[in-house]
């Protein structure tokens, strides 16, 4: 019985770490510019504010966000920010702000 329990716990731990590793690699597939955009999303900036900060057009930000969502397999900025923030939370000083925007499920 004890051996069976240990095997089960070992399997759960392995699954947990395998999932974490997958999340890390998902974020690593982002380009440098996509990471910059996502860091600003995490800080709570709007698309217009991000465009101003990076000195690019609003359409460029929308393009980057579309590709970020696809690469991270999410459908909104909140989920993308959460997925990005988990593996990199130690180096980001600022959390996610709502700023009155809709938070997705």
N, C-alpha and C positions, 0 to 999 in steps of 0.2 A: 504494500500500500504506500509506504514512504517513497519508494523508488518511483512509483507512478506519479505521486504528487510532485516530486522533484523534477521529473521529466516535463510535467505540465507547466510548472513555474518557469523552467528553463525556456520552454517554447514561447511563453508569454513575453518574457524578457527579450528574447531574440526578436520577436515580432515588433516590439516597441522600439528597439534600437534600429532595426531595419527600416522602419517607417521614418524615424528621425533622419537617418542617413539619406533617404529619398527626398525629404523636404529640403535638406541642405543642398543636394545636387540640383533640385529644381531651381533654386535661387541662383546657383552658380552658372546656369545656362543663360542667364540674362547678360546682355551686353553692358558695357561700362555706362553708356548713356541711359539704358533702361534702369540700371541700379540707381543712378543719380535721380532720375524721375521718381522712382519708387521711394527713395529716402525722403524726398520732399513731400510725397503723398503721406508718408508716415508722420511727418512733422505737421500735417494738417493743412498744407497749402492747397488752394484751388488750382485748376488747370491754368487759369490766366496768371496766377501768381507764379506757378512753376515756369511757364513760358517766359515771364519777365526775368525770373532768377537765372534761367539758363540761356537767355537771349536767343530764343527760337520762337517760331510761330505757334499759335494755339493749335493749329492742325498737326504740327509735328508732335506736340504733347499727346493729342488724341491718338495719333498713329502709334507712338511708343506704348501708351496705355493698352491699346488693343492687342499689341504683341505681348505685353507683359501678362495680360489676362489669359491669353492663349497658352503661353509657355507655363504659367503657374496653374492652369486649369481652374480658374476662378471666373466669376462673372461681375465682380464689382471691386472698387478700390479698397473697401474695408477688408474684404477677404484677402486681397493681394497684400495689403499692408500687414495683416496678421501673419500671413504665411512668410513674409519677408522678415518680420520682426522677431519671430520665435528663434531662428538660428542665429540672428545677429543682434539680439537684444542687449548684449553686454557692451556693444560699441555705439549704440544709439542712446543719446541722452534724453531725447524727448519722446513721449508716448504719442499715441494716436489721439487726435482731437476731432470732435464731431463738427465744430463750427457751423452748426445748424443744418448740415447736410444729412440726407437720408442715409441711414445705416442699413445695409442689406443683410439678409439671413445667410 
